[in-house]
Amino acid sequence: RGYSAEAVQDTVLEASRELMPVIVVGAPLRATDRSRIFNCAITLHRGEILGIHPKQNLPTYREFYERRWFAPGDDAHGVGVRLGSEPQHLTPHGLITVEDLPGLSLFVEICEDMWVPIPPSAEAALAGATVVANLSGSPITIGRAEDRKLMARSTSARTPAAYLYAA
């Protein structure tokens, strides 16, 4: 079976069955037609995949050039991806609700999505998100930690959503 992203996700999904927290993990996922690869955040809860959120905005400046490897996911709603034994589809604009966590309406974005002039989280907040989570793989750059804090704080201040940032 190897250590492909798909195989590792099966292991994480199975391990989540007995856990209460909502888990968000990152993974590169191939479209079922094999024409594109997306940088994704997968939301899991109690052994179920609740959503697969592709990174919508890919940076193409300084040391970043993700378009070499990944396709942007802003228009990929419903695109099939390879993950586990069941067919899965991308949900770039989807809000996650969880039956045993009343009041939670989770939206997930990835790294650069936070930095664009109108981030996907703005639309999600207008649609009712109560929590926005951002998975990031930001490099260590002097002065950027304060910028990231400011961005997360300003999103929380402008919207009725809490903003969670993990790098």
C-alpha positions, 0 to 999 in steps of 0.5 A: 500500500505504501505511504501515499497521501491516500493511504495515510489518510485511510489510517488517520480516518480510521484512527479518528473513529473513537475521537471527539475532536474535529480534525483537519489535515493537509494532503495533496490529492489527485483528481480522479481524471488524473489531470490535476493535483490539489493542495487540500485540507481534509476535515474528519470527525469520528471516522467520516470525511466531512469536507475536502477543501482545496487551496483556492489561491496559489501564490506565484511570487518570491519563493512561492510558485505552487502552480508548478505542482497544484491546480487552484481549487476555487472553481473545483466544486464537485471535482472527484478526488482519490481518497479512501475506498469511497468516491470523494468530491472537493468542497471549496466553498462548503461549510462543515456542521457537526451534529454533536457540536451545535453552533459549529459552522466550520470553513477551512482555507489554506495558507495564501487564501488568507492573504488575498484582498478578498479571502474565501473566509469573507464569503464563508463568514457571510454564509454563516461560518462561526469558525474559520481554520487556516492550515499553513506551511509558511516559511520562517520569515523575519517579521511575518509572525506579527503579520500573520497574527494581524491577519487572523485577528482582523478576520475575527474582528470583521466577522462573527467567526473565530479564526484558527491559524496553524502552521 
